């Protein structure tokens, strides 16, 4: 089919986990606008995912809500099987689902630790592993993409920046980063590209208290040299590029979408 620069993902099939809200929802919507058929993963409440799917269909796109707890192996397998039954192949996978269960380290329970590691790290492993298996099985389609498959791991600036009171979350993101790099190294010769996105302060429900009031936002902006809090679409635009052939020579790389938060702005005045 002729290439349309306004729809760089035309004909591709993309699965996004944790896509019913926040960053995942923005990525799913933008992928659909870019021409991809999208699987919108949700964990429990089907309402937001179904509403988004209907919105995408009204605009002429293809979308499928798919339920799964990504920390469970059978759920992930069933999710991918349902996606493949609907769309026939899989070209892009975005392991995005994530949670926080914050506590001072001495008070953190094993349940809080295991829940966060289970979704944020094990869930990304299970999702990426299933993707690689199917990429290898189906092979490349040069009419769709130069790559055999693309995986975009959504991490956080806290794969780099320590975060007191959030040790489980930061540990999961540090693990996510090295999982992404190690996987990229392993499968590059198969034509599979694996990259990461590390958002900083983004306006989503998970961190609403940090930006909802003017006072909270001003405090947060002390950590953001660029002077504004990010929007989910800022992350989605980066995901579009990483999923497209425009980034075909990019693998094993993390894009920090953070307004400079990872530049350690506390040292702007010389430390």
Rosetta blueprint (number, residue, H / E / L):
1 X L
2 X L
3 X L
4 X L
5 X L
6 X L
7 X L
8 X L
9 X L
10 X L
11 X L
12 X L
13 X E
14 X E
15 X E
16 X E
17 X L
18 X L
19 X L
20 X L
21 X L
22 X H
23 X H
24 X H
25 X H
26 X H
27 X H
28 X H
29 X H
30 X H
31 X H
32 X H
33 X H
34 X L
35 X L
36 X L
37 X E
38 X E
39 X E
40 X E
41 X E
42 X E
43 X L
44 X L
45 X L
46 X L
47 X H
48 X H
49 X H
50 X H
51 X H
52 X H
53 X H
54 X H
55 X H
56 X H
57 X H
58 X H
59 X L
60 X L
61 X L
62 X L
63 X E
64 X E
65 X E
66 X E
67 X E
68 X L
69 X L
70 X L
71 X L
72 X L
73 X H
74 X H
75 X H
76 X H
77 X H
78 X H
79 X H
80 X H
81 X H
82 X H
83 X H
84 X H
85 X H
86 X H
87 X H
88 X L
89 X L
90 X L
91 X L
92 X E
93 X E
94 X E
95 X L
96 X L
97 X L
98 X L
99 X L
100 X L
101 X L
102 X L
103 X L
104 X L
105 X H
106 X H
107 X H
108 X L
109 X L
110 X H
111 X H
112 X H
113 X H
114 X H
115 X H
116 X H
117 X H
118 X H
119 X H
120 X H
121 X H
122 X H
123 X H
124 X H
125 X H
126 X H
127 X H
128 X H
129 X H
130 X H
131 X H
132 X H
133 X H
134 X H
135 X H
136 X H
137 X H
138 X H
139 X L
140 X L
141 X L
142 X L
143 X L
144 X L
145 X L
146 X L
147 X L
148 X L
149 X E
150 X E
151 X E
152 X E
153 X E
154 X E
155 X L
156 X L
157 X H
158 X H
159 X H
160 X L
161 X L
162 X L
163 X L
164 X L
165 X L
166 X L
167 X H
168 X H
169 X H
170 X H
171 X H
172 X H
173 X H
174 X H
175 X H
176 X H
177 X H
178 X H
179 X H
180 X H
181 X H
182 X H
183 X H
184 X H
185 X H
186 X H
187 X H
188 X H
189 X H
190 X H
191 X L
192 X E
193 X E
194 X E
195 X E
196 X E
197 X E
198 X E
199 X E
200 X L
201 X L
202 X E
203 X L
204 X L
205 X H
206 X H
207 X H
208 X H
209 X H
210 X H
211 X L
212 X L
213 X L
214 X H
215 X H
216 X H
217 X H
218 X H
219 X H
220 X H
221 X H
222 X L
223 X L
224 X L
225 X L
226 X L
227 X L
228 X L
229 X L
230 X E
231 X L
232 X H
233 X H
234 X H
235 X H
236 X H
237 X H
238 X H
239 X H
240 X H
241 X H
242 X H
243 X H
244 X L
245 X H
246 X H
247 X H
248 X L
249 X L
250 X L
251 X L
252 X L
253 X L
254 X E
255 X E
256 X E
257 X E
258 X L
259 X L
260 X L
261 X H
262 X H
263 X H
264 X L
265 X H
266 X H
267 X H
268 X L
269 X L
270 X L
271 X L
